[in-house]
Amino acid sequence: MAEDPVWEDSTVDTINPNVFRKEFRRPFNEPDGPITWNQNIRGLFTENNARCMISKNKNLTSYDDVKDNAELIYQKLSRKEMPPGDPWSEYQIGLFKRWMEGEKDKDGNFEQFRLGPTPSATDYGKKIRDAPYK
């Protein structure tokens, strides 16, 4: 029997609270292309999820941490062990699985986001990729 993967502690000890700002949320539509971190996955984690997990040295606002631990996160999601008290729907779990089994595209690195004016839908990805993190 395969051994469960180990979720390594995050090297980032604080969450990025900007992840949860309303202007950085995207409308959730059925993806017609690749599943990406910024477009489809990061918005599935709530601020409460992230604050709970950072206390255990697990950073759900970090693309690299979620990507590196995707298999274990998926196991916990599919077993309804995570998030506690408010498990994801089968659709959300399936979306995470599609991202995990794909290229784990990040569509720009959200860790590099900076505060600024609300971007339009057409240039949102470019602003994410080009904006330095402050």
Backbone hydrogen bonds in HBPLUS format (Angstrom, degrees):
<---DONOR---> <-ACCEPTOR-->    atom                        ^
c    i                          cat <-CA-CA->   ^        H-A-AA   ^      H-
h    n   atom  resd res      DA  || num        DHA   H-A  angle D-A-AA Bond
n    s   type  num  typ     dist DA aas  dist angle  dist       angle   num
A0010-SER N   A0057-ASN O   2.56 MM  47  5.31 165.4  1.58 150.5 155.6     1
A0019-VAL N   A0016-ASN O   3.12 MM   3  5.95 166.3  2.14 124.6 128.3     2
A0020-PHE N   A0017-PRO O   3.14 MM   3  5.89 156.3  2.20 119.2 123.9     3
A0021-ARG N   A0018-ASN O   3.16 MM   3  5.26 167.7  2.17 109.2 113.0     4
A0024-PHE N   A0021-ARG O   2.99 MM   3  5.62 155.4  2.05 118.2 125.8     5
A0025-ARG N   A0022-LYS O   3.09 MM   3  5.34 163.8  2.12 110.4 115.4     6
A0040-ASN N   A0036-THR O   2.87 MM   4  5.52 159.5  1.91 142.7 149.2     7
A0041-ILE N   A0036-THR O   3.26 MM   5  6.52 145.5  2.39 142.3 149.0     8
A0037-TRP N   A0105-ASP O   2.79 MM  68  6.20 151.4  1.87 142.6 151.8     9
A0041-ILE N   A0037-TRP O   3.14 MM   4  4.71 130.1  2.40 111.6 125.5    10
A0042-ARG N   A0037-TRP O   2.91 MM   5  5.60 171.9  1.91 148.5 151.1    11
A0044-LEU N   A0041-ILE O   2.87 MM   3  5.51 162.7  1.90 124.2 130.1    12
A0045-PHE N   A0042-ARG O   3.34 MM   3  5.84 149.0  2.44 109.6 116.4    13
A0050-ALA N   A0046-THR O   3.00 MM   4  6.34 165.1  2.03 155.3 158.3    14
A0051-ARG N   A0047-GLU O   2.86 MM   4  6.07 164.1  1.89 154.5 158.8    15
A0052-CYS N   A0048-ASN O   2.99 MM   4  6.05 158.8  2.03 147.3 153.2    16
A0053-MET N   A0049-ASN O   2.99 MM   4  6.20 162.6  2.03 152.3 156.9    17
A0054-ILE N   A0050-ALA O   2.91 MM   4  6.02 151.2  2.00 150.3 157.5    18
A0056-LYS N   A0053-MET O   2.88 MM   3  5.13 149.6  1.97 104.7 114.8    19
A0058-LYS N   A0053-MET O   2.92 MM   5  5.04 156.3  1.98 134.1 135.3    20
A0057-ASN N   A0054-ILE O   2.99 MM   3  4.72 157.7  2.04 107.9 107.4    21
A0066-VAL N   A0062-SER O   3.01 MM   4  6.25 169.5  2.02 160.7 163.2    22
A0067-LYS N   A0063-TYR O   2.80 MM   4  5.90 166.2  1.82 157.7 162.5    23
A0068-ASP N   A0064-ASP O   2.86 MM   4  5.90 165.8  1.88 148.2 152.5    24
A0069-ASN N   A0065-ASP O   3.10 MM   4  6.12 132.9  2.33 136.1 147.4    25
A0069-ASN N   A0066-VAL O   3.25 MM   3  5.16 132.9  2.48  93.8 106.3    26
A0070-ALA N   A0067-LYS O   3.36 MM   3  5.08 169.6  2.37 105.4 105.4    27
A0073-ILE N   A0069-ASN O   2.96 MM   4  6.14 167.0  1.97 161.8 166.1    28
A0074-TYR N   A0070-ALA O   2.81 MM   4  5.93 161.0  1.85 150.3 155.7    29
A0075-GLN N   A0071-GLU O   3.00 MM   4  6.28 157.0  2.06 144.5 150.6    30
A0076-LYS N   A0072-LEU O   2.97 MM   4  6.27 162.4  2.00 153.9 157.8    31
A0077-LEU N   A0073-ILE O   2.82 MM   4  6.07 156.3  1.88 152.9 160.3    32
A0078-SER N   A0074-TYR O   2.81 MM   4  5.96 170.5  1.81 159.1 161.2    33
A0079-ARG N   A0075-GLN O   2.99 MM   4  6.08 140.1  2.15 142.0 152.1    34
A0081-GLU N   A0076-LYS O   2.84 MM   5  5.00 144.4  1.97 160.3 162.1    35
A0082-MET N   A0076-LYS O   3.25 MM   6  5.36 132.8  2.49 126.3 120.2    36
A0080-LYS N   A0077-LEU O   2.99 MM   3  5.01 154.2  2.05 103.9 111.3    37
A0086-ASP N   A0083-PRO O   3.31 MM   3  5.68 156.5  2.37 121.0 127.7    38
A0093-ILE N   A0089-SER O   2.99 MM   4  6.29 164.7  2.02 155.4 159.7    39
A0094-GLY N   A0090-GLU O   2.85 MM   4  5.98 155.1  1.92 144.2 151.5    40
A0095-LEU N   A0091-TYR O   2.90 MM   4  6.19 148.7  2.00 147.6 156.4    41
A0096-PHE N   A0092-GLN O   3.00 MM   4  6.30 160.9  2.04 150.9 155.2    42
A0097-LYS N   A0093-ILE O   2.92 MM   4  6.19 156.2  1.98 147.2 154.3    43
A0098-ARG N   A0094-GLY O   2.90 MM   4  6.16 155.1  1.96 146.7 153.0    44
A0099-TRP N   A0095-LEU O   3.04 MM   4  6.35 156.0  2.10 149.3 155.4    45
A0100-MET N   A0096-PHE O   2.82 MM   4  6.05 164.1  1.84 153.9 158.8    46
A0101-GLU N   A0097-LYS O   2.85 MM   4  5.99 159.4  1.89 153.6 158.2    47
A0102-GLY N   A0098-ARG O   3.02 MM   4  5.96 119.6  2.39 131.5 145.7    48
A0102-GLY N   A0099-TRP O   3.15 MM   3  5.05 140.6  2.31  95.2 106.8    49
A0112-GLN N   A0109-ASN O   2.97 MM   3  5.71 161.7  2.00 120.8 126.4    50
A0113-PHE N   A0110-PHE O   2.99 MM   3  5.22 162.8  2.02 118.1 118.6    51
A0127-LYS N   A0123-ASP O   3.03 MM   4  6.25 160.7  2.07 154.1 159.4    52
A0128-ILE N   A0124-TYR O   3.04 MM   4  6.34 153.5  2.12 151.4 158.9    53
A0129-ARG N   A0125-GLY O   3.01 MM   4  6.27 165.3  2.03 151.6 155.0    54
A0130-ASP N   A0126-LYS O   2.92 MM   4  6.02 156.0  1.98 152.9 159.4    55
A0131-ALA N   A0127-LYS O   3.03 MM   4  5.74 133.0  2.26 141.6 149.2    56
